[in-house]
């Protein structure tokens, strides 16, 4: 067996590797983002969520990274992909098995001479098969009507020479898929953080709107009380009191939808951090200090974007794996060479089983040449090429999508900044207008309806500005997510071991 391995080893090492060699495709990218009108700078995205300076937000992110089910699934996929890589690598080496057995056989008394002739040869092993060697079942000489017991112990080995690189391509594909699983996990981490931040920002925006709405309810309740007294005293018309009461009803009605949407965001945050929906309601109900203005995030260069985005890196690794699969299929067009061997101790008595006279050696070299398969192997090659083409276009789509995400976020930020400045001016004007109308009402120059209209315009302008502030923060978040950074300082996701119910016996 050793002589065969030594003889064919150099031949195996000298074999070629069929199929295409992979290199990362060069896709065209613009020199700069069209919507980026700020100074060119490389964004520092590591731990970008710390820029909000919100301990509650950071605690939620830490909980999500530790307990989110999607991250645990991603970690499990990494473990599976790396295990598959080990399976692929095992084909480089001989497969060795230990064998042991005992066979008892009672011979027919009516056995003919032909059966006796086969026995007079002293028995033999059953020979090698394409999967390995079987144990000897008979040994020695026995007459019709006699019985015989044979004991055996030994090793058998089988090794398929990788002359045309099918195993090497299989290992390359498995390694690329393992790397794709890692980038998929990184993408899941960033997506989870972005979802938590987005839900948290929406919640804080809703809470700010709720606070303003409740303050307006309080103001209008006080105003209604004043009008009630003045109307009863005949100092103001009864109609002013009725109109104020209708205005209060509208203010009360505006609060409930905001509260409901805020609770929905709390439920969503609970799910994102791996908890039940009701877990975070108590701690998130308290309104913290106002959030700071969103940070300024430079877009950087499009060429750097492709190296940062985990989803683009994942698509590129999937293309590499699909390219390696072509080589695996091409290798099947060529002959296969297999070496098998067995070393056994065979005896009819346990007392002399472990002696030199019981040693039996078997070796075999086998070649398989594909001749006629009616296009099956060539069809498999064509199939793998089509799958590689599909992976290439998926990679191209990922690149284009990444560029579009950044361009969209940039134009939304710029447009929202312009809208926000306009809303700030509008709120200031609406506040001054309401003050002027109230002063004129106090002087008897206008009726109370003008006051209500002015205050309604001020409330609407204030609510619109709060929503714009929230939209600006979310647009900045969208840009940060589109740029793809932040995973550099995060630990790899880890999944707990499989549940005990998944296995029926001890694992070895």
C-alpha angles and dihedrals in degrees: 000000000000091000090055092050092048091049097048097035096083089046091054092048091049093052121118127243111235126203130052121314111234127234128168109266117245105231119186115253129179120255090238140359112274094220095046107105097160129091116293109254138146110253118236101217103163108124091353092167090069088073089078090064091213116141092195092055092048091050091052091050091050090050091049094049090051102042112018110126094217091059091049089052090050090051090051090052090053091053091049094048092050090049089053089052089055089050091053092048092052089071089071091071137055116270108233126192132182117225134196131166150148124218128193120191132179112201123223116254088218095056112138128229091266090061091047091050090057089052097049089070089073096245129279140218116270089247134235127312130192089268099045142288127311125221122261112262102191136027136168130025125298132174125222110288094023126111132218137195121205126193122198140178132168150100135279129194137191129191129181111204114232095219096150101035101253091135092045091053090047090054091047091052093047091048091050091050091051089052090047089054090053092052090046088056091049090051090049090052094052092044091051093049091048091049092050092048092045093050091045093050091049090050093051091047091051091048090051090051091047091051092052091045092051092047087053091050090052091048093049093047089055090046090050091053091052093048090048091058095042092046092052089049090051093241094118131028118266088234091067089057092050093048090050091051090053090049090052090052090054091049091051091049091053093060101060099062091049091051092048093050090048091053089050089056090051090052090050092050090052091055093046092056093047098257135116114275094253097051099091101037096097097048096040096048093076109086112231125208115294116284117254122250112283114269122254108251119192115216098220123195125329091229090059090049092065091056093049102045110092093201091056091048090049092051090050092052091049088054089051090052092049090050091052089051089063089060091050090054093045091052089061088065090067132069121278122222121199131183120202132177142166136200113196141171110216127179141147090227129052090215094070099027093106097053133104093251090062093059116117122180127195129181133177138178116199132187126193118198118191109227112157126008099144093247097310097129095041088049089054090051090051090048092052090048091052090049090051090051089051090050090050092054090046088054091048090050091050091053093048091045092052091052091048093049091057095045091049093049092048095052092045091052093049093046093046091049090055091047091047093053090050092049091050090055091044092053092050091051092045091052093050091046092052091051091051093049092049090051091051090047090053087053091050094244096121135025125249093262090072089054092052092049092050093048091047089054091050092049092048092049092049093049091047091052092051090051091048091052089053092047090051091053091048092048089052088050090051090053092049091050092045091054088059101218132129100073093094095085097039124100117239114268114262125205123205117245119274117283114266090244090066092072130055098199144011118306118233 
